């Protein structure tokens, strides 16, 4: 299955997307959690701007 995902991301439409990782502090424990998403490259700033 991983090969299929990688192959589809290497085509023309897949190059418009990027993987973003944001570090968020947990309100319960105080530990940091990493949130990962694959978003369109035009929406990267919006991803980091939103709270949680």
C-alpha positions in Angstrom: 0.0 0.0 0.0 2.8 2.4 0.7 4.1 2.1 -2.8 0.7 3.1 -4.1 0.6 6.3 -2.0 4.2 7.3 -2.9 3.5 6.7 -6.6 0.4 8.9 -6.5 2.2 11.7 -4.7 5.0 11.7 -7.3 2.6 12.4 -10.1 1.7 16.0 -11.2 -1.1 16.6 -8.8 0.7 15.1 -5.8 3.5 17.7 -6.0 1.1 20.4 -4.9 0.8 18.7 -1.4 3.2 18.8 1.5 3.5 17.1 4.9 3.4 19.4 7.8 4.2 18.7 11.5 3.2 20.9 14.3 4.2 20.6 18.0 1.3 21.2 20.3 1.4 21.3 24.1 -1.2 19.0 25.8 -3.5 20.8 28.2 -3.9 17.7 30.4 -0.3 16.5 30.9 1.8 19.4 29.7 3.7 17.1 27.3 4.2 18.0 23.7 2.2 16.2 21.0 3.1 16.2 17.3 0.2 16.7 14.8 1.0 15.6 11.3 -1.1 16.3 8.2 -0.8 16.4 4.4 -2.1 19.7 3.2 -2.0 21.6 -0.1 1.0 23.9 -0.3 -1.2 27.0 -0.4 -2.8 26.1 2.9 0.4 25.6 5.0 0.3 29.0 6.7 -3.4 28.4 7.6 -2.4 25.1 9.2 0.2 26.7 11.5 -2.1 29.7 12.2 -5.0 27.7 13.6 -5.0 26.8 17.3 -4.9 23.0 17.7 
